């Protein structure tokens, strides 16, 4: 089930919210857990067992760490942590990377080992990182152990962020698991945030996706046509994923949770380093706290820092998918970030602001081509097309500009914070709270209705990050 489906918008979410608001507070966690299992199992119920195993596994590891701590056995605690790491990463590796390893061995050795055809459980990359962060934080004594398995299961399986993030650390919602404040203002803000995310996804991401799918399927694109396609994908993946995060945060508010922000207008960045502070913030934070800093971060000299960056970005690429294009994508960003840390950031600070923005946008634009093309050869050919290998423009370039100019311009404008700040300033300047509430309600209701009609009337509705 996806947020932008008619069954979710018209049946599942209204029913869950209705029951959630009328039941006693002590029943809300079990209710939310049950609803989340139904949500996850809607399309592939067999994979509920894998998620439940991961939940019980790390719930038990947390209890064991607490017991060993009371017994004063630090070495045994380390072995429990190792068990958690091996178990979680082994399960993720088996489902996500087994066929990738076999196919890579076949390509390198000339053998023909059969692929296992293992289907990737949706959301496994996200909930695996959540359970791991819990165990690691318990081991570090940064959080208290959760003894209520239903509350812990609800934290792992909570449907707003289950299948595509943001990656919610246990410590960020630990208090909210015990009790949450529900009021009209919070619920209204949640509904409005959800509606904005739905509009991003349905009205912008889907339309940009159609452009990319059509252009990327063609060979011999001219530079202008290829750039139009790449820009469309650049907007698609932003509005797709940030829209999902908005919807998750909005539903969280409706349920009384405050999830941390996952995007901060990354296309306003003036460097790649800044881009990754603004894009998929929960993932960047996870790798920084649980990998980069434990490896030594930047505390052990420049060579070690470069090695740490290489490890982090190689694994960041692989986390996104089992393919050499994702490895290349991660290494691409490693090179850019290393160059920036070595000397480029200082030069960008001294240059006009526009220079940094143009550099960052172009660097990210080319990265998305590598990310989107499953075959590295296809990515290379597409990038050559963007650079003019097949000429600058032709009749199809004029056609695509004429047909899609409006959606691309609207997408570009809405991908930066100016419109939000402008509208918010105008609304907040009104003295009457009822007028402000009425304006927000009208905007939200209109956007929801248009988005719902788009969902019902279109069969094109992918979520890009589901496959990661």
C-alpha positions in Angstrom: 0.0 0.0 0.0 1.3 3.5 -0.8 0.2 6.8 0.5 -0.8 8.1 -2.9 -3.3 5.3 -3.6 -7.0 5.6 -3.4 -7.4 2.7 -0.9 -5.0 4.5 1.5 -6.5 8.0 1.1 -10.2 7.0 1.1 -10.3 3.9 3.3 -7.2 3.0 5.4 -6.1 6.3 6.7 -9.6 7.6 7.6 -10.5 4.4 9.4 -7.2 4.2 11.3 -7.4 7.8 12.4 -11.0 7.4 13.5 -10.3 4.4 15.6 -7.1 6.0 17.0 -8.9 9.1 18.2 -11.8 7.2 19.9 -10.0 4.4 21.7 -8.4 4.9 25.2 -4.8 6.1 25.2 -3.5 2.8 26.5 -4.9 1.0 23.4 -3.3 3.4 20.8 0.1 1.7 20.6 -1.4 -1.8 20.0 -3.9 -0.4 17.5 -1.1 1.4 15.6 1.0 -1.7 15.6 -1.9 -3.8 14.1 -2.7 -1.1 11.6 0.9 -1.0 10.5 1.1 -4.7 10.0 -2.0 -4.6 7.8 -0.5 -1.6 5.9 2.8 -3.5 5.3 1.2 -6.9 4.5 -1.3 -5.4 2.0 0.9 -6.3 -1.0 3.3 -9.0 0.3 2.1 -10.5 3.6 4.9 -13.1 3.7 7.5 -10.4 4.4 5.8 -9.5 7.7 7.6 -12.4 9.2 11.0 -11.0 8.3 10.1 -7.6 9.9 8.7 -9.3 13.0 11.8 -11.4 13.3 14.0 -8.3 13.1 11.8 -6.6 15.7 11.9 -9.5 18.2 15.6 -10.1 17.6 16.6 -6.6 18.6 14.1 -6.3 21.3 15.7 -9.4 22.8 19.2 -8.0 22.2 18.2 -4.9 24.1 17.0 -6.9 27.1 20.2 -9.0 27.0 22.4 -5.9 27.0 20.5 -4.5 30.0 20.9 -7.8 31.9 24.6 -8.1 31.2 25.1 -4.5 32.2 23.6 -5.2 35.6 25.8 -8.3 35.9 28.9 -6.2 35.1 29.9 -8.2 32.0 31.2 -5.7 29.4 32.8 -8.3 27.1 29.6 -10.2 26.9 27.8 -7.0 26.0 30.2 -6.5 23.1 29.3 -10.0 21.8 25.6 -9.2 21.9 26.3 -6.0 19.9 28.3 -8.1 17.4 25.4 -10.6 17.2 23.0 -7.7 16.4 25.2 -6.3 13.7 25.8 -9.7 12.1 22.2 -10.7 12.3 20.7 -7.5 10.9 23.3 -6.8 8.3 23.4 -10.5 7.3 19.7 -10.5 6.7 19.8 -7.2 4.8 22.8 -8.5 2.8 21.1 -11.8 2.0 17.9 -10.3 0.6 19.4 -7.3 -1.0 22.8 -8.3 -2.4 22.9 -12.1 -2.9 21.9 -12.0 -6.6 24.1 -8.9 -7.1 27.1 -10.8 -5.8 26.3 -13.9 -8.0 25.8 -11.9 -11.1 29.0 -9.9 -10.5 31.0 -13.2 -10.0 29.4 -14.5 -13.2 30.5 -11.4 -15.1 34.0 -11.5 -13.8 34.7 -15.2 -14.0 32.7 -16.2 -17.0 30.7 -18.7 -15.0 26.9 -19.1 -15.1 25.8 -19.6 -11.5 22.1 -19.5 -11.2 20.6 -16.4 -9.6 18.3 -17.2 -6.6 15.7 -14.7 -7.6 15.3 -13.3 -4.1 12.6 -10.6 -3.9 13.6 -7.6 -1.8 11.2 -7.0 1.1 9.9 -3.4 0.9 11.4 -1.1 3.5 14.1 -3.6 4.8 16.9 -1.0 4.4 14.9 1.5 6.6 13.7 -0.7 9.4 17.0 -2.5 9.6 18.8 0.7 10.3 16.2 1.6 12.9 16.6 -1.6 14.8 20.4 -1.3 14.6 20.4 2.3 15.9 18.3 1.1 18.9 20.7 -1.7 19.8 23.8 0.4 19.4 22.3 3.2 21.5 21.4 0.7 24.2 24.9 -0.6 24.1 26.3 2.9 24.4 23.9 3.5 27.4 22.4 6.5 25.6 18.8 5.2 26.0 16.8 3.0 28.3 15.7 -0.4 27.2 12.1 -0.7 26.1 10.5 -3.5 28.0 7.1 -3.4 26.3 7.4 -5.4 23.2 4.2 -3.9 21.7 5.6 -0.4 22.1 8.9 -1.5 20.6 7.2 -3.3 17.7 5.1 -0.2 17.1 8.3 1.9 16.9 9.8 -0.4 14.3 6.6 -1.1 12.3 4.9 2.3 12.5 3.3 2.7 9.0 4.0 6.4 8.4 7.8 5.9 8.1 8.0 2.1 7.7 8.7 1.6 4.0 10.5 4.8 2.9 11.7 6.7 6.0 12.6 9.0 7.3 14.8 6.8 9.5 13.5 7.5 13.0 15.9 6.8 15.8 14.4 5.4 19.0 15.8 8.1 21.2 14.0 10.8 19.1 10.5 9.4 19.9 11.3 7.5 23.2 9.1 9.7 25.3 6.4 9.9 22.7 6.0 6.1 22.8 4.9 6.4 26.4 2.4 9.1 25.8 1.5 11.7 23.2 -0.4 15.0 23.1 -3.2 15.2 20.6 -4.9 18.5 20.0 -6.7 20.2 17.2 -3.8 22.5 16.2 -1.4 19.5 15.9 -3.9 17.4 13.9 -4.6 20.3 11.5 -0.9 21.0 11.0 -0.4 17.3 10.3 -3.3 17.2 7.7 -1.9 20.3 6.0 1.7 18.8 5.9 0.4 15.5 4.6 -1.6 17.3 1.8 1.5 19.3 0.7 3.5 16.1 0.5 0.7 14.4 -1.5 0.6 17.3 -3.9 4.4 17.1 -4.4 4.2 13.5 -5.1 1.1 13.2 -7.3 1.1 16.6 -9.2 4.9 17.2 -9.6 6.9 14.0 -9.1 4.6 11.8 -11.3 4.5 14.3 -14.1 8.2 14.8 -14.1 8.7 11.0 -14.0 6.7 10.6 -17.3 9.2 13.0 -19.0 12.2 11.2 -17.7 10.9 7.8 -18.6 10.1 8.9 -22.2 13.4 10.6 -22.8 15.7 8.1 -21.1 14.2 5.3 -23.2 15.5 6.9 -26.3 19.0 6.7 -27.8 20.8 9.5 -29.6 19.3 12.4 -27.6 20.7 15.8 -28.3 22.2 17.9 -25.4 19.0 19.9 -24.9 16.7 16.9 -24.9 19.0 15.0 -22.5 19.2 17.9 -20.2 15.4 18.2 -20.1 15.2 14.5 -19.2 17.9 14.8 -16.5 16.2 17.9 -15.0 12.9 16.1 -15.0 14.4 13.2 -13.0 16.2 15.6 -10.7 12.8 17.1 -9.8 11.0 13.8 -9.8 13.3 12.2 -7.2 13.2 15.3 -5.0 9.4 15.7 -5.0 8.9 12.0 -4.8 11.0 11.4 -1.7 10.5 14.8 0.0 6.8 14.5 -0.7 6.8 11.0 1.0 8.7 12.5 4.0 6.2 15.3 4.2 3.3 12.8 4.2 5.1 10.7 6.9 5.7 13.7 9.1 2.2 14.9 8.6 0.7 11.5 9.5 3.0 11.4 12.5 1.6 14.7 13.7 -1.9 13.4 13.3 -0.9 10.5 15.6 0.9 12.7 18.1 4.5 12.1 17.0 7.1 14.6 16.0 9.4 13.1 13.4 12.6 15.1 12.5 12.8 16.8 9.1 14.3 14.8 6.3 14.8 17.6 3.6 15.8 21.2 3.8 15.5 22.5 0.2 18.7 20.8 -0.9 18.7 22.4 -4.4 19.5 25.7 -2.7 22.9 24.4 -1.8 26.1 26.1 -2.8 28.3 23.0 -2.5 27.9 19.2 -2.5 28.9 19.2 1.2 25.9 21.5 1.9 23.7 19.4 -0.3 24.2 16.3 1.8 23.4 18.3 4.9 20.0 19.1 3.4 19.2 15.9 1.4 17.9 12.7 3.2 19.0 14.1 6.5 18.0 11.0 8.5 20.3 8.8 6.4 23.2 11.2 6.5 22.8 11.5 10.3 22.7 7.7 10.6 25.9 7.1 8.7 27.7 10.0 10.5 26.7 8.8 14.0 27.0 5.0 13.5 29.8 4.7 11.0 31.8 7.8 10.2 32.4 9.0 13.8 33.2 5.4 15.1 35.7 5.0 12.3 37.5 8.1 13.6 35.8 10.8 11.6 38.2 13.7 11.0 40.1 13.2 14.3 42.9 11.0 13.1 44.5 13.0 10.3 43.7 13.7 6.7 44.6 10.2 5.2 42.4 8.5 7.7 39.5 11.0 7.1 39.7 10.3 3.4 39.6 6.5 4.0 36.6 7.0 6.3 34.8 9.0 3.7 35.5 6.3 1.1 34.0 3.6 3.3 30.9 5.7 4.2 30.2 6.7 0.6 30.8 3.2 -0.8 28.3 1.9 1.7 25.9 4.8 1.1 25.9 3.9 -2.6 25.3 0.2 -1.9 22.6 1.0 0.7 20.5 2.6 -2.1 20.6 -0.5 -4.3 22.4 -3.6 -5.4 24.0 -2.4 -8.6 27.3 -1.1 -9.9 25.6 2.2 -10.8 24.9 2.8 -7.1 28.5 1.9 -6.2 29.6 4.4 -8.9 27.2 7.0 -7.6 28.6 6.7 -4.1 32.2 6.9 -5.3 31.2 9.9 -7.4 30.1 11.8 -4.3 33.2 10.6 -2.4 35.4 12.2 -5.0 33.5 15.4 -5.0 33.4 15.6 -1.2 37.1 14.8 -0.9 38.0 17.5 -3.4 35.8 20.0 -1.5 37.3 19.2 1.8 40.9 19.4 0.4 40.6 22.7 -1.3 37.4 23.6 -3.2 35.2 24.7 -0.3 37.6 27.6 0.5 37.6 28.7 -3.1 33.7 28.5 -3.3 33.4 30.7 -0.2 35.5 33.4 -1.9 33.6 33.2 -5.2 30.2 34.8 -6.0 27.3 32.9 -4.5 26.0 32.0 -8.0 29.1 30.1 -8.8 28.6 27.7 -5.9 24.9 27.2 -6.7 25.6 26.4 -10.3 28.4 24.1 -9.5 26.3 22.2 -6.9 23.3 21.9 -9.2 25.4 20.6 -12.1 27.2 18.1 -9.8 24.0 16.8 -8.5 22.3 16.7 -11.9 25.0 14.4 -13.3 24.8 12.3 -10.2 21.1 11.6 -10.7 21.8 10.2 -14.2 24.2 7.7 -12.7 21.7 6.9 -10.0 18.7 6.4 -12.4 20.4 4.2 -15.0 20.7 0.6 -13.9 23.5 0.0 -16.5 26.7 2.1 -16.1 27.1 2.0 -19.9 23.7 3.6 -20.3 24.6 6.3 -17.8 27.8 7.0 -19.6 26.0 7.3 -22.9 23.3 9.6 -21.5 25.9 11.9 -19.9 27.7 12.1 -23.2 24.4 13.1 -24.8 24.1 15.9 -22.2 27.6 17.1 -23.2 26.6 17.3 -26.8 27.9 14.0 -28.3 24.7 13.8 -30.5 24.4 17.5 -31.3 23.0 20.5 -29.4 19.3 20.4 -30.3 16.8 19.1 -32.8 13.1 19.1 -33.4 12.4 16.8 -30.5 14.2 19.3 -28.2 11.7 22.0 -29.3 8.8 19.6 -28.8 9.9 18.7 -25.2 10.5 22.3 -24.3 7.1 23.4 -25.6 5.2 20.5 -24.0 7.0 20.4 -20.6 8.3 23.9 -20.0 5.5 24.8 -17.6 5.8 21.7 -15.3 9.6 22.0 -15.2 9.6 25.7 -14.3 6.9 25.2 -11.6 8.9 22.3 -10.2 12.1 24.4 -10.2 10.4 27.3 -8.4 8.8 25.0 -5.8 12.0 23.1 -5.1 13.4 26.2 -3.4 12.1 27.9 -0.3 11.1 31.3 -1.7 7.5 30.5 -2.4 7.0 28.9 1.0 8.5 31.8 2.8 6.6 34.4 0.8 3.2 32.7 1.3 3.9 32.0 5.0 4.9 35.7 5.5 1.7 36.9 3.8 -0.6 34.6 5.7 1.1 35.2 9.1 0.8 39.0 8.5 -2.9 38.7 8.8 -4.1 39.7 12.2 -7.2 37.5 12.4 -6.4 33.9 13.3 -9.7 32.7 11.8 -8.7 34.2 8.4 -5.3 32.5 8.6 -6.9 29.2 9.4 -9.4 29.6 6.6 -6.7 30.3 4.0 -4.7 27.3 5.1 -7.8 25.1 5.0 -8.8 26.3 1.6 -5.2 25.7 0.2 -5.1 22.2 1.8 -8.6 21.2 0.7 -8.1 22.4 -2.8 -4.7 20.6 -3.1 -6.1 17.4 -1.6 -9.0 17.3 -4.0 -6.9 17.9 -7.1 -4.4 15.3 -5.9 -7.1 12.8 -5.2 -8.5 13.3 -8.7 -5.0 12.8 -10.2 -4.6 9.6 -8.2 -7.9 8.2 -9.4 -7.4 9.2 -13.0 -3.8 8.0 -13.5 -2.2 4.6 -13.4 1.4 6.0 -13.2 2.2 6.2 -9.5 5.7 4.9 -8.6 7.6 5.6 -5.4 11.2 5.6 -6.3 12.6 4.9 -2.8 10.5 1.8 -2.3 13.2 -0.3 -4.1 15.9 0.8 -1.7 
